[in-house]
């Protein structure tokens, strides 16, 4: 039997998350990037990079001198993401990073600092920059 949460998640996916993106209010592109090295060790050997664009664009909250906050919708009948997609487990020879592409076209890479999946209608992710000099 479906719960009220299950019934409402598509509304969050299609209204609360999609409409701001469709109206151009979310100007950043958010990607989940996976790098796999042939040697089985991060940074050694040939690398294959795969990007998955997070759609609709999630809400980003940036405060100077603070980590970047992201809200993503949990998996549901209209889309969303599973915890393993948002914060994949560490595997030998793989690296998972978040990439924020700002309107200026500059890509900044982040790693997950905190992942809170206890909220009913969103995953709350705290990201820290891989390059502190290239903060959002």
Number of C-alpha atoms within 10 A of each C-alpha: 4 6 7 8 12 16 12 13 23 21 16 20 25 15 13 16 21 17 16 17 19 13 9 10 11 19 17 20 19 24 20 20 17 17 18 22 18 15 13 14 14 16 15 12 13 11 16 11 12 12 15 13 14 16 18 22 24 22 21 18 12 13 10 8 8 12 20 20 19 19 18 25 26 22 18 18 10 11 15 21 17 16 14 8 12 21 18 16 11 9 12 11 17 20 19 23 22 26 22 20 17 15 11 8 10 11 18 19 22 24 17 20 13 14 15 12 16 9 9 12 20 20 20 18 22 20 20 19 20 15 10 12 7 11 17 18
